[in-house]
């Protein structure tokens, strides 16, 4: 829940002979404000989302349909929010809630809606454009900080007072921005005499109070608006008189220093190579390693000749390959002052960075082991398209001739990706343009691609995976492989571990996981040595 800003509540007294009034007015919901509701969902309601006609919403207590208090009698849609007036039923429960509102115990309202048209933005906030408004509840705390009760009319009939002054202030309706010095209970037993009082100094209304006065209209809004203009005019005069002598350099202690969130993220926590092969679950059980079996020697089959002769027979040999589990982790110690006093919260930022560094470290491990397992299949000079085609098809041939599998993915460093992207033929036309690009001929189109990402099918039908971790290992990396069979990645991401350190008033965080790689079929991992970089 979002903590609400309290709003001044005023009490109206009925004129002599009038019936008691039992109503509340205020702002049901403020538009374009993000709120976190009870289930943790972040919601932002847009103007026009709530209906102003049709069946009137009921008024509940604390969103409990068993506590029916009254019904909405007015709904006014403004740019700032939905204004409302609700009638409180003359029941014991209604009396209780009116008393709580008069005492300031309940000063807020909360809408109950069923969204019928909504979407989510990039931050996961639900944007509600249309909804069925089922109920409005009087609550002690609501989700929207602007959803407040600005006016309470809970009056009782008054007897005619005895006036002994030449100038008397009659019993009248007080506007919402005036303070109340006498509770409802005392008003019921008012003194026989009303004494004249000096005029109170006008207090600037809050935005919610000003909107409510606009909604009431008539003399109420006219008085508020006139007083508001007078205060603004007075303040402007004072400011204008000082404007020629004072500058912001003269008042550094009054200038706030805002911090604009969120934190600028200058690292992209991605794992292109790990994602390409797809991490598998580490096997359960103890031990720092596990066995990944492969076929070392296959069985055989051949023509039987002559008949009744012994057929071909070869014993299958299963190799027991040992795969080691490795631990990757990072930690940070934070003082409780840092956790409690920073905005935006430092803890969430540091934990996010710890997780990101774990991802980069494990991706570098996969890149290192993939390059170590690769078998060299020729070279490329880094400039010649003809030489590149020869190298790629040579590597594809070496991978397929003994396995009957084809390579389907090219793994490159950012440096090699740059060289591939700028290759042109003898007419300065891109060697690997996107299919159908304006002005490009199909004769050079060996695949479709994007100069920004090289996503999709690219040179010779190979998917391209570009990983900057290769640049830290060997920037001339160019590997072609079969992504589904050649290499395996195993992972058990354990997450965050914390420990409080009372003697240091601090907390230590660790992010860790177990990671392993296995080159299943090395013949399907072919490295092309790039020279002249």
C-alpha positions as CSV (number, residue, x, y, z in Angstrom):
1,X,0.0,0.0,0.0
2,X,1.0,3.6,-0.6
3,X,1.0,5.8,2.4
4,X,-1.7,8.5,1.9
5,X,-1.4,12.3,2.4
6,X,-4.0,13.3,5.0
7,X,-6.6,15.7,3.9
8,X,-8.4,18.3,5.9
9,X,-12.0,17.3,6.6
10,X,-14.7,19.8,7.4
11,X,-18.0,19.4,9.1
12,X,-21.2,21.1,7.8
13,X,-23.9,22.2,10.1
14,X,-27.5,22.3,8.8
15,X,-29.4,25.5,8.9
16,X,-32.3,25.8,11.3
17,X,-35.2,23.7,10.2
18,X,-33.3,21.7,7.7
19,X,-33.0,18.0,7.6
20,X,-29.7,16.4,8.7
21,X,-27.2,15.8,5.8
22,X,-25.3,12.5,5.5
23,X,-22.8,12.6,2.7
24,X,-19.1,12.7,1.8
25,X,-17.4,14.2,-1.2
26,X,-13.9,13.9,-2.6
27,X,-11.6,12.4,-5.2
28,X,-12.2,8.7,-5.9
29,X,-9.1,8.2,-8.0
30,X,-6.4,10.5,-9.4
31,X,-5.5,9.8,-13.1
32,X,-2.1,9.0,-14.5
33,X,-0.7,8.1,-11.0
34,X,1.0,4.7,-10.5
35,X,-0.2,2.8,-7.4
36,X,0.6,-0.6,-5.9
37,X,-2.6,-2.4,-4.9
38,X,-3.0,-5.1,-2.3
39,X,-1.8,-8.0,-4.4
40,X,1.4,-6.2,-5.5
41,X,0.1,-5.2,-9.0
42,X,1.1,-1.8,-10.1
43,X,-1.8,0.0,-11.7
44,X,-2.3,3.4,-13.5
45,X,-5.9,4.5,-14.3
46,X,-6.3,6.9,-17.3
47,X,-8.9,9.6,-17.7
48,X,-12.2,8.2,-19.1
49,X,-11.6,4.7,-17.7
50,X,-14.4,5.0,-15.1
51,X,-18.0,5.5,-16.1
52,X,-20.0,8.6,-15.0
53,X,-23.4,7.1,-15.8
54,X,-25.2,3.8,-15.5
55,X,-25.6,1.9,-12.3
56,X,-24.2,3.8,-9.4
57,X,-21.4,2.1,-7.4
58,X,-22.1,1.1,-3.8
59,X,-20.2,2.6,-0.9
60,X,-18.5,-0.1,1.2
61,X,-16.3,-0.1,4.3
62,X,-12.8,-1.4,3.7
63,X,-13.8,-3.2,0.4
64,X,-16.1,-5.5,2.4
65,X,-19.4,-6.2,0.7
66,X,-20.8,-7.1,4.0
67,X,-20.3,-3.5,5.2
68,X,-22.6,-1.5,2.9
69,X,-22.5,2.1,4.0
70,X,-24.3,3.9,1.2
71,X,-24.3,4.7,-2.6
72,X,-22.7,7.3,-4.9
73,X,-25.0,10.0,-6.0
74,X,-22.6,12.1,-8.2
75,X,-19.7,11.3,-10.4
76,X,-17.8,14.1,-12.2
77,X,-14.8,13.3,-14.5
78,X,-12.1,15.9,-14.6
79,X,-8.6,16.0,-16.0
80,X,-7.1,15.5,-12.6
81,X,-9.3,12.7,-11.4
82,X,-12.8,11.3,-10.7
83,X,-14.8,13.5,-8.2
84,X,-17.6,11.9,-6.3
85,X,-20.4,12.5,-3.8
86,X,-21.8,9.6,-1.8
87,X,-24.9,9.4,0.4
88,X,-24.4,7.7,3.8
89,X,-27.4,5.5,4.8
90,X,-29.0,6.2,8.2
91,X,-27.8,2.9,9.7
92,X,-25.7,2.1,12.7
93,X,-22.8,1.2,10.4
94,X,-23.3,4.5,8.5
95,X,-23.2,6.4,11.8
96,X,-19.9,4.7,12.8
97,X,-18.2,5.5,9.5
98,X,-19.4,9.1,9.6
99,X,-17.9,9.4,13.1
100,X,-14.6,8.0,12.0
101,X,-14.5,10.4,9.0
102,X,-15.3,13.4,11.2
103,X,-12.5,12.3,13.6
104,X,-10.1,12.0,10.8
105,X,-9.5,8.3,11.4
106,X,-10.8,7.5,7.9
107,X,-9.7,10.1,5.4
108,X,-9.4,8.1,2.2
109,X,-11.3,6.2,-0.4
110,X,-10.4,3.3,-2.7
111,X,-12.1,2.2,-5.9
112,X,-13.1,-1.3,-6.7
113,X,-13.0,-2.0,-10.5
114,X,-12.9,-4.8,-13.0
115,X,-10.7,-3.7,-15.9
116,X,-12.2,-4.4,-19.3
117,X,-9.5,-2.7,-21.5
118,X,-5.9,-2.6,-20.3
119,X,-2.3,-3.1,-21.3
120,X,1.1,-3.2,-19.7
121,X,4.0,-0.8,-20.2
122,X,7.7,-1.6,-20.3
123,X,7.9,-1.5,-16.4
124,X,5.0,-4.0,-16.0
125,X,2.5,-1.4,-14.9
126,X,-1.1,-2.2,-15.8
127,X,-2.5,0.8,-17.8
128,X,-6.3,0.7,-17.3
129,X,-8.2,2.4,-20.2
130,X,-11.7,1.1,-19.4
131,X,-13.3,-0.6,-16.4
132,X,-16.5,-1.6,-14.7
133,X,-16.7,0.5,-11.5
134,X,-18.4,-1.8,-9.0
135,X,-17.8,0.0,-5.6
136,X,-16.1,2.7,-3.7
137,X,-14.8,2.0,-0.2
138,X,-14.0,4.3,2.8
139,X,-10.6,3.1,3.9
140,X,-7.9,4.2,6.3
141,X,-5.2,3.7,3.7
142,X,-5.7,3.5,-0.1
143,X,-3.6,2.7,-3.1
144,X,-3.8,6.2,-4.7
145,X,-2.3,9.1,-2.7
146,X,-4.8,11.5,-4.2
147,X,-7.9,9.4,-3.4
148,X,-9.1,11.4,-0.4
149,X,-12.3,12.6,1.3
150,X,-12.4,16.3,1.0
151,X,-15.8,17.1,2.5
152,X,-18.0,15.5,5.2
153,X,-21.6,16.7,5.6
154,X,-22.7,15.1,8.8
155,X,-25.0,17.6,10.4
156,X,-28.0,17.7,12.8
157,X,-30.8,20.2,13.1
158,X,-29.8,23.3,15.1
159,X,-32.1,25.4,17.3
160,X,-32.3,29.2,16.8
161,X,-29.5,30.8,18.9
162,X,-30.1,33.8,21.1
163,X,-28.2,36.8,19.6
164,X,-27.1,39.6,22.0
165,X,-24.6,41.3,19.6
166,X,-25.2,44.0,17.0
167,X,-23.3,41.9,14.5
168,X,-23.9,38.2,14.5
169,X,-22.4,35.3,12.5
170,X,-25.4,33.1,11.6
171,X,-25.2,29.3,11.4
172,X,-24.1,28.6,7.8
173,X,-22.4,26.1,5.6
174,X,-18.7,26.3,6.0
175,X,-16.4,25.7,3.0
176,X,-14.0,22.8,3.1
177,X,-10.9,24.8,3.6
178,X,-11.9,26.3,7.0
179,X,-10.8,24.5,10.1
180,X,-13.3,23.0,12.5
181,X,-12.9,23.7,16.2
182,X,-16.1,21.9,17.5
183,X,-16.8,18.2,16.8
184,X,-20.2,17.0,15.8
185,X,-21.0,15.8,19.3
186,X,-20.5,19.2,20.8
187,X,-22.4,20.9,18.0
188,X,-25.4,18.9,19.1
189,X,-25.4,20.6,22.5
190,X,-24.4,24.1,21.3
191,X,-24.3,27.0,23.7
192,X,-27.1,29.5,23.7
193,X,-24.9,32.3,22.5
194,X,-22.6,32.7,19.5
195,X,-19.9,35.2,19.9
196,X,-18.4,37.2,17.1
197,X,-14.8,36.1,16.1
198,X,-12.1,37.9,14.1
199,X,-11.8,36.7,10.5
200,X,-9.5,33.7,10.1
201,X,-6.5,34.0,7.9
202,X,-7.0,32.1,4.7
203,X,-5.0,28.9,4.3
204,X,-4.0,27.8,0.8
205,X,-6.2,24.8,-0.2
206,X,-4.6,21.5,-1.3
207,X,-5.2,20.4,-4.9
208,X,-7.9,18.0,-3.7
209,X,-9.7,20.7,-1.7
210,X,-9.6,23.1,-4.7
211,X,-11.1,20.4,-7.0
212,X,-13.8,19.6,-4.5
213,X,-14.8,23.3,-4.2
214,X,-14.9,23.5,-8.0
215,X,-17.2,20.5,-7.9
216,X,-19.5,22.1,-5.3
217,X,-19.6,25.4,-7.3
218,X,-21.6,28.4,-6.4
219,X,-20.6,30.6,-3.5
220,X,-18.3,28.0,-2.1
221,X,-16.0,27.9,-5.2
222,X,-16.3,31.7,-5.7
223,X,-15.0,32.3,-2.1
224,X,-12.2,29.8,-2.4
225,X,-11.1,31.1,-5.8
226,X,-11.2,34.7,-4.7
227,X,-9.2,34.1,-1.6
228,X,-6.7,31.9,-3.6
229,X,-6.2,34.8,-6.1
230,X,-5.6,37.3,-3.3
231,X,-2.9,35.1,-1.6
232,X,-1.2,34.4,-5.0
233,X,-1.3,38.2,-5.8
234,X,0.2,39.0,-2.4
235,X,3.0,36.4,-2.7
236,X,3.8,37.5,-6.3
237,X,4.2,41.1,-5.1
238,X,6.7,40.0,-2.5
239,X,8.6,37.9,-4.9
240,X,8.7,40.5,-7.6
241,X,10.1,43.0,-5.1
242,X,13.0,40.7,-4.3
243,X,13.6,39.4,-7.8
244,X,16.1,42.1,-8.7
245,X,18.4,41.5,-5.7
246,X,18.3,37.8,-5.2
247,X,19.5,34.9,-7.3
248,X,19.8,31.1,-6.8
249,X,23.5,31.6,-6.1
250,X,22.5,33.6,-3.0
251,X,20.4,30.7,-1.6
252,X,22.3,27.5,-2.1
253,X,21.0,26.0,1.2
254,X,17.4,26.2,-0.1
255,X,18.0,24.4,-3.4
256,X,17.2,20.7,-3.5
257,X,19.5,18.1,-5.1
258,X,17.2,15.6,-6.7
259,X,18.3,12.1,-7.8
260,X,16.8,10.9,-11.0
261,X,16.1,7.2,-10.9
262,X,16.5,4.6,-12.2
263,X,20.3,4.0,-12.2
264,X,21.9,4.2,-15.7
265,X,22.8,0.7,-16.7
266,X,26.0,0.7,-18.7
267,X,26.4,-3.1,-19.0
268,X,24.0,-5.4,-20.9
269,X,23.7,-8.6,-18.8
270,X,23.2,-11.1,-21.6
271,X,24.7,-14.5,-22.3
272,X,24.6,-15.1,-26.1
273,X,26.6,-18.3,-26.2
274,X,24.8,-19.8,-23.1
275,X,21.4,-18.9,-24.6
276,X,22.3,-20.4,-28.0
277,X,23.0,-23.8,-26.5
278,X,20.4,-23.6,-23.8
279,X,21.3,-24.3,-20.2
280,X,20.3,-27.7,-18.9
281,X,19.6,-28.7,-15.3
282,X,22.6,-30.1,-13.4
283,X,21.9,-33.6,-12.2
284,X,20.9,-34.1,-8.6
285,X,23.2,-35.8,-6.2
286,X,26.4,-35.2,-4.3
287,X,29.9,-34.8,-5.7
288,X,31.8,-32.2,-7.6
289,X,31.5,-34.0,-10.9
290,X,29.1,-36.2,-12.9
291,X,29.4,-38.7,-15.8
292,X,28.2,-37.8,-19.3
293,X,28.3,-40.9,-21.5
294,X,29.1,-40.9,-25.2
295,X,29.6,-43.6,-27.8
296,X,33.3,-44.2,-28.3
297,X,32.9,-47.2,-30.7
298,X,29.8,-47.9,-32.7
299,X,28.4,-51.3,-33.7
300,X,28.8,-52.3,-37.3
301,X,26.8,-53.7,-40.2
302,X,28.0,-55.0,-43.6
303,X,26.9,-57.3,-46.4
304,X,27.0,-60.9,-45.6
305,X,29.0,-62.8,-48.2
306,X,29.0,-65.6,-48.7
307,X,25.8,-66.8,-47.1
308,X,26.1,-68.6,-43.8
309,X,29.3,-66.7,-43.1
310,X,29.9,-64.8,-39.9
311,X,28.3,-61.3,-40.2
312,X,30.0,-58.1,-39.2
313,X,30.2,-57.7,-35.4
314,X,31.7,-54.8,-33.4
315,X,31.3,-54.3,-29.7
316,X,30.0,-50.9,-28.8
317,X,32.2,-49.0,-26.4
318,X,30.6,-46.3,-24.1
319,X,33.0,-43.6,-22.9
320,X,32.4,-42.3,-19.4
321,X,33.2,-38.6,-19.7
322,X,33.6,-36.7,-16.4
323,X,32.1,-33.3,-16.2
324,X,33.2,-31.0,-13.4
325,X,30.8,-28.7,-11.6
326,X,32.2,-25.2,-11.1
327,X,31.0,-22.6,-8.7
328,X,30.6,-19.0,-9.8
329,X,29.8,-16.3,-7.2
330,X,30.1,-12.7,-6.1
331,X,29.5,-10.9,-2.8
332,X,29.1,-7.4,-1.4
333,X,28.8,-6.1,2.1
334,X,26.5,-3.1,2.7
335,X,26.0,-1.1,5.8
336,X,22.5,-0.9,7.2
337,X,22.7,2.9,6.8
338,X,23.3,2.4,3.1
339,X,20.3,0.1,2.8
340,X,18.0,2.3,4.9
341,X,18.9,5.8,3.8
342,X,19.6,5.7,0.1
343,X,17.1,6.6,-2.6
344,X,16.9,4.9,-5.0
345,X,17.4,1.9,-2.7
346,X,21.0,0.8,-3.1
347,X,20.3,-2.8,-2.0
348,X,18.2,-3.7,-5.1
349,X,20.7,-2.0,-7.4
350,X,23.7,-3.9,-6.0
351,X,21.9,-7.2,-6.0
352,X,20.9,-6.7,-9.6
353,X,24.6,-6.0,-10.5
354,X,25.7,-9.1,-8.6
355,X,23.3,-11.2,-10.6
356,X,24.5,-9.6,-13.9
357,X,28.2,-10.2,-13.1
358,X,27.4,-13.9,-12.4
359,X,25.7,-14.1,-15.9
360,X,28.8,-12.5,-17.6
361,X,31.2,-14.8,-15.7
362,X,29.3,-18.0,-16.7
363,X,29.0,-16.8,-20.3
364,X,32.7,-16.2,-20.5
365,X,33.3,-19.7,-19.1
366,X,31.1,-21.2,-21.9
367,X,32.9,-19.1,-24.6
368,X,36.3,-20.2,-23.2
369,X,35.4,-23.9,-23.2
370,X,33.7,-23.7,-26.7
371,X,36.9,-22.2,-28.2
372,X,39.1,-24.8,-26.4
373,X,37.0,-27.7,-27.7
374,X,37.0,-26.4,-31.3
375,X,39.0,-28.0,-34.1
376,X,40.8,-25.8,-36.6
377,X,39.5,-26.0,-40.2
378,X,41.3,-23.4,-42.3
379,X,41.9,-19.6,-42.2
380,X,40.3,-16.4,-43.4
381,X,42.3,-13.3,-44.1
382,X,39.6,-11.0,-42.8
383,X,39.0,-9.1,-46.1
384,X,38.4,-11.5,-49.0
385,X,34.8,-12.8,-49.5
386,X,36.0,-15.6,-51.6
387,X,38.4,-16.7,-48.9
388,X,35.6,-16.6,-46.3
389,X,33.4,-18.8,-48.4
390,X,36.1,-21.3,-48.8
391,X,36.8,-21.4,-45.1
392,X,33.2,-21.8,-44.1
393,X,32.5,-24.6,-46.5
394,X,35.7,-26.3,-45.6
395,X,34.7,-26.2,-41.9
396,X,31.2,-27.4,-42.8
397,X,32.6,-30.3,-44.8
398,X,35.0,-31.3,-42.0
399,X,32.1,-31.3,-39.5
400,X,29.7,-33.3,-41.7
401,X,31.9,-35.9,-43.4
402,X,32.2,-38.1,-40.3
403,X,29.0,-37.3,-38.5
404,X,26.2,-36.7,-41.1
405,X,25.3,-33.6,-39.2
406,X,25.4,-30.1,-40.6
407,X,26.6,-27.0,-38.9
408,X,23.9,-24.4,-38.3
409,X,25.4,-21.6,-36.2
410,X,28.4,-19.2,-36.5
411,X,29.9,-17.9,-33.3
412,X,32.0,-14.7,-33.6
413,X,33.7,-12.0,-31.6
414,X,32.5,-8.4,-32.0
415,X,35.6,-7.7,-34.0
416,X,35.0,-10.5,-36.5
417,X,31.3,-9.5,-36.7
418,X,32.5,-6.0,-37.8
419,X,34.6,-7.5,-40.5
420,X,31.7,-9.6,-41.8
421,X,29.3,-6.7,-41.9
422,X,31.5,-4.5,-44.0
423,X,32.4,-7.1,-46.7
424,X,31.7,-5.8,-50.3
425,X,32.2,-7.3,-53.7
426,X,34.2,-5.8,-56.6
427,X,31.3,-3.4,-57.2
428,X,31.2,-2.2,-53.6
429,X,27.9,-4.0,-52.9
430,X,27.4,-5.7,-49.6
431,X,28.2,-9.4,-49.7
432,X,25.5,-10.2,-47.2
433,X,22.6,-7.7,-47.7
434,X,19.1,-8.2,-46.4
435,X,16.8,-9.8,-49.0
436,X,14.7,-7.2,-50.8
437,X,16.7,-4.2,-49.5
438,X,16.2,-1.2,-51.9
439,X,19.0,-1.0,-54.6
440,X,20.6,-4.4,-53.7
441,X,20.7,-7.2,-56.3
442,X,19.8,-10.7,-55.4
443,X,23.1,-12.0,-56.8
444,X,24.8,-11.0,-53.5
445,X,22.0,-12.3,-51.2
446,X,23.3,-15.4,-49.6
447,X,21.1,-14.8,-46.6
448,X,18.9,-12.3,-44.8
449,X,20.3,-10.2,-42.0
450,X,20.4,-6.9,-40.1
451,X,23.4,-4.7,-40.0
452,X,22.6,-4.0,-36.3
453,X,22.2,-7.5,-35.0
454,X,22.9,-10.1,-37.6
455,X,19.8,-11.9,-36.4
456,X,18.0,-14.7,-38.3
457,X,19.5,-16.7,-41.2
458,X,22.7,-15.1,-42.4
459,X,25.7,-16.1,-44.5
460,X,25.2,-19.6,-46.0
461,X,22.1,-20.1,-43.9
462,X,24.0,-19.9,-40.6
463,X,22.6,-18.2,-37.5
464,X,25.1,-15.7,-36.1
465,X,25.8,-15.4,-32.4
466,X,28.0,-12.4,-31.5
467,X,29.5,-12.4,-28.0
468,X,31.8,-9.8,-26.6
469,X,33.3,-12.4,-24.2
470,X,35.2,-13.8,-27.2
471,X,37.0,-10.5,-27.6
472,X,38.4,-10.8,-24.1
473,X,39.6,-14.4,-24.9
474,X,40.6,-14.1,-28.5
475,X,39.2,-11.4,-30.8
476,X,39.8,-13.4,-34.0
477,X,37.2,-16.0,-32.9
478,X,35.1,-17.4,-35.8
479,X,33.5,-20.8,-35.0
480,X,30.9,-22.8,-36.9
481,X,29.1,-25.5,-35.0
482,X,25.9,-27.5,-34.6
483,X,24.1,-25.7,-31.7
484,X,21.8,-28.6,-30.8
485,X,24.4,-31.4,-30.6
486,X,28.0,-30.2,-30.4
487,X,28.2,-28.5,-27.0
488,X,26.2,-28.7,-23.7
489,X,25.8,-26.2,-20.9
490,X,24.6,-27.2,-17.4
491,X,23.5,-24.9,-14.6
492,X,22.0,-24.7,-11.2
493,X,21.5,-21.0,-10.4
494,X,21.2,-20.8,-6.6
495,X,20.5,-17.1,-6.2
496,X,21.1,-14.8,-3.2
497,X,22.5,-15.7,0.2
498,X,22.5,-13.1,3.0
499,X,24.0,-12.8,6.5
500,X,23.6,-10.0,9.0
501,X,26.7,-8.8,10.7
502,X,25.5,-7.1,14.0
503,X,29.0,-6.1,15.1
504,X,29.4,-4.0,11.9
505,X,25.7,-3.0,11.5
506,X,25.9,-4.4,8.0
507,X,24.6,-7.1,5.8
508,X,26.6,-9.3,3.4
509,X,25.1,-10.6,0.2
510,X,26.3,-13.3,-2.1
511,X,25.0,-14.4,-5.4
512,X,26.1,-17.9,-6.6
513,X,25.4,-20.8,-8.8
514,X,26.9,-24.1,-10.2
515,X,27.9,-24.2,-13.8
516,X,29.4,-26.9,-16.1
517,X,30.1,-27.3,-19.9
518,X,30.7,-30.4,-22.0
519,X,31.9,-30.7,-25.6
520,X,29.7,-33.6,-26.7
521,X,30.8,-33.9,-30.3
522,X,34.0,-32.0,-31.0
523,X,33.9,-32.8,-34.7
524,X,30.9,-30.5,-35.0
525,X,32.8,-27.5,-33.5
526,X,35.1,-26.0,-36.2
527,X,37.3,-23.0,-35.7
528,X,38.3,-20.7,-38.6
529,X,41.5,-18.8,-37.8
530,X,41.1,-15.2,-38.8
531,X,44.4,-13.5,-39.7
532,X,45.5,-9.9,-40.5
533,X,43.3,-8.3,-37.8
